């Protein structure tokens, strides 16, 4: 298994001989608006905050399929729409997202189920909760994915979710050896957190103490509140640094 963090939530994952692109945001630095609501620290910077670490051509080379957890701007943008071939296989979370992507001209779409498959790799849709309190209604629906294959360890992509009961249920049901969590503690000036914070990451470790946890979705957009430096200090204090991997943009992790 080879996981390459590109930037924010965008990843390329080599799994059982298949290459998957997750949540592509390919815009150049500052090309996207800052959003309608300021971040918790009144940050209005334009997105994304950093350029891609490698070229779009290199990212999409030999991609077998795409997984879109949802269609927020920092997970799917116009640049990705323009870069990807219209016949590429794309897994989406529901009929609404399927219709939206279909209208853009993409023709090979499938709604991810609990027992989906891509050329021998089992793909299972998992539940996610994109926030707490009233902000959850504004954030909308999202899903994660579990990948399984006889030659690989089980991989759980939690996606944009906070820690809650369904994440624990997924861990207990699939017993993933590798878990990827979005851990930037995203927040607006109103409402609660939108994705995992450092305490949520610690709860994930407690639920799966033998698993490797890869933390992404950090420092890429204006409302990410948790920095890599702060998280590294936190996991050191908790003495769990051997279990938590915090990649830099462009970094490859071989597991």
Secondary structure as GFF3:
##gff-version 3
##sequence-region A 1 255
A	DSSP	beta_strand	2	7	.	.	.	ID=ss1
A	DSSP	beta_strand	10	15	.	.	.	ID=ss2
A	DSSP	beta_strand	18	22	.	.	.	ID=ss3
A	DSSP	alpha_helix	56	60	.	.	.	ID=ss4
A	DSSP	beta_strand	65	67	.	.	.	ID=ss5
A	DSSP	alpha_helix	78	83	.	.	.	ID=ss6
A	DSSP	beta_strand	89	92	.	.	.	ID=ss7
A	DSSP	alpha_helix	95	102	.	.	.	ID=ss8
A	DSSP	beta_strand	109	111	.	.	.	ID=ss9
A	DSSP	beta_strand	116	118	.	.	.	ID=ss10
A	DSSP	beta_strand	121	127	.	.	.	ID=ss11
A	DSSP	alpha_helix	135	139	.	.	.	ID=ss12
A	DSSP	beta_strand	143	148	.	.	.	ID=ss13
A	DSSP	beta_strand	155	159	.	.	.	ID=ss14
A	DSSP	alpha_helix	165	174	.	.	.	ID=ss15
A	DSSP	beta_strand	178	182	.	.	.	ID=ss16
A	DSSP	alpha_helix	198	207	.	.	.	ID=ss17
A	DSSP	beta_strand	212	216	.	.	.	ID=ss18
A	DSSP	alpha_helix	228	237	.	.	.	ID=ss19
A	DSSP	beta_strand	244	245	.	.	.	ID=ss20
A	DSSP	beta_strand	252	254	.	.	.	ID=ss21
###
